[in-house]
Amino acid sequence: MKVRIPVTYLLFPEAGLSFTTKNAGEANFSFHRDTLKPYPRQEMFGKIIAGKEEWISFLVTNLVEIDVVARNLMNFYSQRSLLSDLPAFPEKAAAYDLMQIELPERQQPGWQKKTLYFARDAGKITDVISCNIPLPDFYPHCEQSTRVDEYDVKILYPLDQLKSWKKIRQNIQYFLECMSD
């Protein structure tokens, strides 16, 4: 399925031509988290440092199955081999209709520590969300991997927007529907 997206939404506008002319590829998009209007890349840098991210970024890509993404992240964050087929870690109910994965403690710098969440529908994992833990010198953010219609999507947003993860996914779905042939 082809997607036609105005170049003003591309995080890296110089990639626009190559993305729209190839049969498959990846593209980063960015929009204001409240208005869904394009968010200019040149305005981002100072706001990242100040911890005032006002945008949502997402990557349309070709992911492996979401269950594989979930397993690989669990293994990576627990320092298991990525190919480990050991049993999954326990899950506990968390806020916002998410399940938090109870990963073992490991020795690592604070900025590398993550909280891992799954969203499920009828028992199947639909979304995998990995968030940095809040630290004084680092602005925490989340990365959400999901499937939106026929697209595999990675979504990046500030941690304070985790509560809106469903709405963010829905907005990206509407956005892609409007741009699809």
C-alpha positions as CSV (number, residue, x, y, z in Angstrom):
1,M,0.0,0.0,0.0
2,K,1.4,3.4,-0.9
3,V,1.3,6.4,1.4
4,R,1.4,9.9,0.2
5,I,2.5,12.2,3.0
6,P,3.3,15.9,2.6
7,V,7.0,16.5,3.0
8,T,6.3,19.0,5.9
9,Y,5.5,16.0,8.1
10,L,8.8,14.2,7.4
11,L,11.3,14.4,10.3
12,F,14.0,14.3,7.6
13,P,12.4,16.1,4.6
14,E,15.5,15.3,2.5
15,A,14.4,11.7,2.6
16,G,11.0,12.5,1.2
17,L,11.7,11.7,-2.5
18,S,13.3,8.4,-1.8
19,F,10.5,7.3,0.5
20,T,7.7,8.2,-1.9
21,T,9.3,6.6,-5.0
22,K,10.3,3.2,-3.6
23,N,8.0,0.2,-3.1
24,A,9.2,-0.3,0.5
25,G,11.1,1.8,2.9
26,E,11.1,3.6,6.2
27,A,10.2,7.2,7.0
28,N,10.2,9.3,10.1
29,F,7.3,11.6,10.7
30,S,6.7,14.3,13.3
31,F,3.7,16.3,14.3
32,H,2.5,18.5,17.2
33,R,1.0,16.3,19.9
34,D,-2.1,18.4,20.3
35,T,-2.9,19.8,16.8
36,L,-1.5,17.0,14.6
37,K,0.1,19.7,12.4
38,P,3.6,19.2,11.0
39,Y,6.3,20.0,13.6
40,P,9.5,21.6,12.1
41,R,12.7,19.7,13.0
42,Q,14.6,22.9,13.4
43,E,12.4,23.8,16.4
44,M,13.0,20.5,18.2
45,F,16.6,20.6,19.4
46,G,16.4,23.4,22.0
47,K,13.1,21.9,23.3
48,I,14.6,18.4,23.7
49,I,17.4,19.9,25.9
50,A,14.9,21.9,27.9
51,G,12.6,18.9,28.4
52,K,9.7,20.5,26.6
53,E,8.9,18.1,23.8
54,E,5.6,19.1,22.2
55,W,5.6,16.6,19.3
56,I,5.1,12.9,18.6
57,S,7.4,11.2,16.2
58,F,6.7,7.9,14.5
59,L,8.5,5.6,12.1
60,V,6.7,3.6,9.5
61,T,8.8,0.5,9.0
62,N,8.7,-3.2,8.4
63,L,8.9,-4.9,11.9
64,V,9.0,-8.5,12.8
65,E,5.9,-9.9,14.5
66,I,5.0,-8.0,17.6
67,D,5.4,-11.1,19.7
68,V,9.0,-11.4,18.6
69,V,9.5,-7.7,19.4
70,A,8.1,-8.3,22.9
71,R,10.3,-11.4,23.5
72,N,13.5,-9.7,22.2
73,L,13.0,-6.6,24.4
74,M,12.3,-8.8,27.5
75,N,15.5,-10.8,26.8
76,F,17.5,-7.7,26.1
77,Y,16.4,-5.7,29.2
78,S,17.0,-8.7,31.4
79,Q,20.4,-9.4,29.9
80,R,19.3,-12.8,28.5
81,S,20.5,-13.9,25.0
82,L,18.2,-12.3,22.4
83,L,17.4,-15.8,21.1
84,S,16.6,-17.2,24.6
85,D,13.4,-19.2,24.7
86,L,13.2,-19.1,28.5
87,P,9.7,-18.4,29.9
88,A,8.4,-14.9,29.8
89,F,8.6,-12.7,32.9
90,P,5.5,-12.2,35.1
91,E,3.2,-9.3,34.2
92,K,1.2,-7.1,36.6
93,A,-1.7,-4.8,35.8
94,A,-0.5,-1.2,35.4
95,A,-2.3,2.1,34.7
96,Y,-3.8,3.0,31.3
97,D,-4.9,-0.6,30.4
98,L,-1.3,-1.8,30.2
99,M,0.5,-4.7,31.7
100,Q,3.9,-4.0,33.2
101,I,6.6,-6.7,32.7
102,E,8.4,-7.5,36.0
103,L,12.0,-7.6,34.8
104,P,14.8,-8.6,37.1
105,E,17.0,-5.8,38.6
106,R,20.3,-5.5,36.8
107,Q,23.3,-3.3,37.2
108,Q,23.3,-0.5,34.7
109,P,23.5,3.3,34.5
110,G,20.2,4.9,35.4
111,W,19.7,6.4,32.0
112,Q,19.6,2.9,30.5
113,K,16.9,1.6,32.8
114,K,13.6,0.9,31.2
115,T,10.0,0.0,32.1
116,L,8.4,-2.4,29.7
117,Y,4.7,-2.6,29.1
118,F,2.4,-4.7,26.9
119,A,-1.1,-4.0,25.7
120,R,-3.2,-7.0,24.9
121,D,-6.4,-7.6,23.1
122,A,-8.1,-11.0,23.6
123,G,-4.8,-12.3,25.1
124,K,-2.6,-11.3,22.1
125,I,0.0,-8.6,22.4
126,T,-0.9,-5.6,20.3
127,D,1.6,-3.0,21.6
128,V,5.0,-3.1,23.2
129,I,5.9,0.1,25.0
130,S,9.4,0.7,26.5
131,C,9.9,3.9,28.7
132,N,13.0,5.4,30.3
133,I,12.7,5.9,34.0
134,P,12.6,9.6,35.1
135,L,16.0,11.0,36.1
136,P,17.0,14.6,36.9
137,D,19.3,15.1,33.9
138,F,17.4,13.1,31.3
139,Y,14.1,13.8,29.8
140,P,12.2,10.5,29.8
141,H,10.4,9.2,26.8
142,C,8.6,6.1,25.5
143,E,8.9,4.0,22.4
144,Q,5.8,2.1,21.3
145,S,5.9,-0.7,18.7
146,T,2.5,-1.6,17.1
147,R,0.7,-2.4,13.9
148,V,-1.6,0.2,12.6
149,D,-3.8,-1.1,9.8
150,E,-1.3,-2.5,7.3
151,Y,1.7,-0.6,8.7
152,D,4.3,-1.5,11.3
153,V,4.9,1.6,13.4
154,K,7.3,2.8,16.1
155,I,6.0,5.8,18.0
156,L,8.2,8.0,20.2
157,Y,6.7,10.4,22.7
158,P,7.5,12.0,26.1
159,L,6.8,9.8,29.2
160,D,4.1,12.2,30.3
161,Q,2.1,11.2,27.3
162,L,2.1,7.5,28.2
163,K,-1.4,8.0,29.6
164,S,-2.5,8.9,26.0
165,W,-0.9,5.9,24.2
166,K,-4.2,4.7,22.8
167,K,-5.1,8.2,21.5
168,I,-1.7,8.7,20.0
169,R,-2.0,5.3,18.1
170,Q,-5.5,6.3,17.0
171,N,-4.3,9.7,15.7
172,I,-1.5,8.0,13.7
173,Q,-4.0,5.5,12.3
174,Y,-6.2,8.4,11.2
175,F,-3.2,10.2,9.8
176,L,-2.1,7.2,7.7
177,E,-5.7,6.5,6.5
178,C,-5.9,10.0,5.2
179,M,-2.6,9.6,3.3
180,S,-3.2,6.1,1.9
181,D,-4.1,5.4,-1.7
